[in-house]
Amino acid sequence: MKILTFHHQAPFADILAELKEKLATRAVKQPWRCFDDVSCMCVRDELFQMYQDHFLRHNPIVEENVVVSVHTEEEVPWGVKYVGAERMWKRSKGTGVKIAVIDTGIDRSHFELRDRVKGGIELVRGKRNGHGTHVAGIIVAEMNQRGIVGVSPEADLYDVRTFREDGTATLSDIMRALNWSIEHNMEIINMSFGMPQYSEALARIVKKAADRGIVMVASAGNNGGTVEYPARYREVIGVGAVGQNGKLAEFSSRGKGMTTTAPGVDILSTWPGNSFKKLNGTSMAAPHVTGLIALRLARRKKTAAS
Ligand SMILES: [Ca+2]
């Protein structure tokens, strides 16, 4: 649609009458809208093309029918504020840092994520559980004047879909997921999952990733007791959950293997279907740390380049 604004001296009524006359013989409904008192007319593109001479004879100002947005504020969730991301954005937003999210899969059609997910692999199929989408949003929800912002809103995510809809995965698939991340040169791996028992096989893959310089972040666990694996491995940053009061959440695993803590209570993030949801868990704490590391890595790369 084109919006035509005529000069106040232009014979607006005549222009309109003439247009109606031209169209009288055609079986079209009035394909325009008029704001007579301000000499404005909105006409469909086809009509404008067809009668361009008629319109332009009177030298109107022609504008496109642009889309205008409401002035909503983009929310910076409390966890993103808590970890001090806003201060760090002045120097870096995580641009170009490659992060693998080994999880239940990411909804790539979500408006906060679609430009941030750069690749991945599907090790399982079927219906997707929203967990991975929530974790992804905490790391990279885009700075786009709506919704929320993640900790490192310009980092690149890789969706390593390993967990089924019921939130479980096999140990061998997790090993494949880590191998994929190593082979595709990921810089950070987020693992918002865990198991109570030690695995030698998993320990070896984790060591291999660490030897390649990959930073691994994992949730400590939600059992209120000891930290689970992979968080508990020496090479992995194990993350416990705190609430807004800065205190360790009751559900958070703790003790040996908990390297640090991050927000994990009432965490607002993305959910399938362009929506948002608040969740609790150390699963939500780990991606805060992943985002922070992305900010640091991006900053370091920038400094090295200059
Ligand atoms: Ca946003």
Residues whose N, C-alpha, C, O or C-beta is under 5 A from the ligand:
A	BS01	CA	E74 A141 E142 M143 N144 Q145 R146 G147 I148 V149
